[in-house]
Every structure is written in structure tokens, then in C-alpha cells.
Amino acid sequence: MISPQTKEHSRTFKEEKGLTMEILSDPGNSVGEKYGLVYTFTEELKQAYLQVGIDLEEYNSGDPWRLPLVSRYIIDRKKIIQYAVVSADHTDRVEPEHTLKALKALEKQQAGS
């Protein structure tokens, strides 16, 4: 997982959720930028978040009001994207089983090559 959150907030999130995967901190969204995934909050959206008590400046490093789209990739050893799911809706997340199925299919395909 790659997140624009600070290392401290990413570590806390990982501990709270009991995650075993690594969470990499991407201050300034440089990785998201390389994939063309970063968007900037409009002033109206920023104000809506602040009104309900969500201040991204408390969590994110770099420019806190620029976030990457929700995305999941499988990149093979040749650095070719073999699987990609991207959503502009942060509540729309692919189930892990879907990604695992795609990963197993890719492993099987590459084993047959």
C-alpha cells in the first residue's frame, strides 16, 4: 500500500487495523503523480471535509489536499502493468479476493510461458 499519509499515521493505521502488509509513505504523492492518479480537492470539497472535522493537514505530508485515486495494480517482473483497477470514488474498493484471483491467474500464465 502506498499512502500520502505521514509515516507516523501510516504506522498507526497499520497497527489499528492489524495489517501485515507494508505501507509506504509517499509524501507529496510522487508515485501517484507518475501514474497520473492525483487530484486536487476543490475549495468547496475541502470546506465540506473541514466542516465535518476531517482536516487532511493532520494526516498527510506534502500538499495534504491532493490525493491519489483509489487504485490497485499488479506489475510483473518486467515492469508491465498486468492488472489495474482505478476508481474516482474513494468508497469503491475492489475486494482483495478479486486481486488475488488475478494474481494467481497471472502466476499460472507466466508459469506456462
Residue, then its C-alpha position, 0 to 999 in steps of 0.5 A: m500500500i502506498s499512502p500520502q499519509t505521514k509515516e507516523h499515521s501510516r504506522t498507526f493505521k497499520e497497527e489499528k487495523g492489524l495489517t501485515m502488509e507494508i505501507l509506504s509513505d509517499p509524501g507529496n504523492s510522487v508515485g501517484e503523480k507518475y501514474g497520473l492518479v492525483y487530484t486536487f480537492t476543490e475549495e468547496l470539497k475541502q470546506a465540506y471535509l473541514q466542516v465535518g472535522i476531517d482536516l487532511e493537514e493532520y494526516n498527510s505530508g506534502d500538499p495534504w489536499r491532493l490525493p491519489l485515486v483509489s487504485r490497485y495494480i499488479i506489475d510483473r517482473k518486467k515492469i508491465i502493468q498486468y492488472a489495474v483497477v482505478s476508481a474516482d470514488h474513494t468508497d469503491r474498493v475492489e475486494p482483495e479476493h478479486t486481486l488475488k484471483a488475478l494474481k494467481a491467474l497471472e502466476k499460472q500464465q507466466a508459469g506456462s510461458 
